[in-house]
Amino acid sequence: MNKIPALLLLAAALAACSKANDPTSAGAPIAAAPATANVSTTVTTETALKNAIAAANPGDVITISGTINLTSTLQLLRSGTASAKINFTGGTLNCSGIASGWGVKVNGSYWNITNMTIKNAPDCGLVFQIGGYNYTNNVTTTANKDSGLQVYNGAHDCNITYCTSTENFDTANNGENADGFACKLSAGANNKFDHCTANHNSDDGWDLYGQPATVKITNCTATNNGYGGNGDGNGFKLGSAGQNIPHTVTGCTSSNNKASGYDGNGNTGHITTTGSGGSGNGKTLFYRIY
């Protein structure tokens, strides 16, 4: 019997089934390969966590058990799909062992990040950039040395719900930059915050400085922000000079902040503050709101 055709057929089949990932661009999102079955993984160490994140496919579930101490930024580069997001949940990420940089960076799309604490990063705790359609629920960012949670650099369609950002302090600049939540400078469109709380951050509760697309903030609370010596201390900073962006703030409360409860900060866009109020702010409740 001539076996050569069979061997050629086998080689062709193996070649057709092979998958290739090219992570040559370290900061770029990596498209996930189609998964044959969802995988649920519980991790307790940094190595196991990073291996699971690097191999994640749509529909997979990665659960942190206890506290994991990070020594370098955790990068979420792969992507789920609209019908099968990648699920990352539970536990605490202690970022105090990172020499510099963010705690967690999300460059991929279609992630569910839920029920965890991210703390002690030398820069921002959790940052979304490049990707989109990411959902964040019940995440606490605390004691980071810049903003707790930031949407940045084109990140779009981020849905951030029931999250808390507290006690973030910018030690390098005596509190000037550490906001509770920041969606500023270069974030994309359709970013939303709902039922979130920013409390006792050294700069602003929310900072939309330089943000070029409308942000929707609903049912959120900002209290006691601006405790750093150089912190601005607005509950909700809603843009910056030279902008004409119509942000919306609905059903929010802003109280006992160092400066204003709601500050347009020079943004001449029509800022809607429906059903929003507060008390006890050091400057005034509504300032430069058009």
JOSULPE-V890160 format. One line per field, one symbol per residue. phi: phi as a letter, one per 30 degrees, with the letter a starting at -180 (. if undefined). burial: # if it has 24 or more other ideal C-beta (glycine too) atoms within 12 Angstrom, else .. Layout:
BEGIN
phi = ???
burial = ???
END
This chain:
BEGIN
phi = .dcdedddddddddddddcbcbddcdcddcdddecdadccbcbbbdddddddddcdbeidbccdcicccdcaedcccdbdbecbddcbbiibcccddddajddbcccdbhcccbhbcbbiddbddbbcbidahccbbhcccbidcaedbbcahjebhdccbhcbbbidbdddbhjdcdddbbbbiaddcicbbbhcbcbhcdccdbbceiddbeccbbhcbbbhcjddecddiddbcckaeicbcddbbbicbbbhdeccdbbdhjdcddccbdicalaiddcadcbhcc
burial = ............................####........#.#..#..##.#############..####.#########...############..#..##############.######################.#######################.########....##############..############################.#########..##########..#.######.##############.#.#.###..#.#..##..#####.
END
